[in-house]
Amino acid sequence: MNYQEFVKSIAQNTGLSLKEAERLTADMTSVIVDEISKGNAVVLPDMGTLELKVKAARKMYSPNTKTYHEVPESKTIAFKPTVEMKGKVKSAKSTKKKEE
């Protein structure tokens, strides 16, 4: 599902116009990004939790140069799904075609 399909689905499910659904989606995205960038977790009911995860600085060995390199601290976004969502995903049928 791409962005336009997502907005259209929101509009159909809520009875909002496409412009209102797009505005709602943009506002939700903005709030989620702002909260995560502040270090706060965002709980999405029936879906899961989005949170900032900080990976500590570490040393990495390079077999090519046979030396250690310092890898700086990095930040990423982690998503932890709810038990219900995990169950739905596991029981969902795959839509991908099998290669023969």
N, C-alpha and C positions, 0 to 999 in steps of 0.2 A: 504494500500500500504506500503510495507516495503522498506528499503533503496535500495536494489538491483533493485526492480521494479521501484523505483523513478529514479535511475540513468539510467536505460534502457529507460525509457520514455523520459528523457532529451536527450539522445543520438538519439533516433528516431525522436524527434521533431526538433532537431537542425542540424542533419546530422553529429554530432561529433562521434568519436569512443567511445567505452565504457570507455576506460582509460581516454580520454579527458573529458568526461562527469563526471566521478568520480572525477577527479581533479577539475573541475569547481564547483561541488557540495561541495567538501571539502574546496575550497577557499572561496566560498560564506558563508559557515557555519562559517569559521574562522573569516571573516570580521564582520559578524553579532554578533557573541559572543564578539569579541573585542570591538565593538562600544557600545553594551549594557552594558558590564562590566565597560565602562568609564562613563556610565550614559547618553549616547546619544540615542535618539530614532532612530529606523531604519524603514523607510517607504518602504514598498513593494508595488509597483504600482499595482492597481487592486485587491489587497488583503487586506492590512491593515497596521497597525503600531505596531511594537514590541518596548516595552520600559521597563526600570527598574522601578519597583514600590517598594517604601520603606514603610514598615508598622511600625508605631511608636511603641515604647516600651509602655507597658500597664500593668495594674494590672488585674489578673484573680482570681476569687473566686472559690475555690474548695469546693463543697458541702460535699465531703467525710471527709475532715479534718477541714472544716469550717474556713479556713484561706485564706488569699490573697497571691498570688505568683506573683512575677515580671516576666513578659514575655519580653525578650529582643527584641530590634528592629530586624526586619528581612527583607530580600530582596527577591523579586520574579519577574518574567517576566510577563508582561501584554500584551495581544494582543487585539487590537481594530480593528475589521474588517471594510472594507469600506461598504457603503450603497449597492453598487452593489453586493458585496460578500454576504451580509446578504440576499438580495433578491434571489440570486441563491440558497443559502442553504435552504431558506424557501420553494422555489418552487420545489426543488429536491425531487424525490420519494425515499422513504426509501428502502434500499436493505435488511434490516433485515426481517427474516421470522416471521410472527405472530405466537405466541404460541396458540395452540388450546386446 
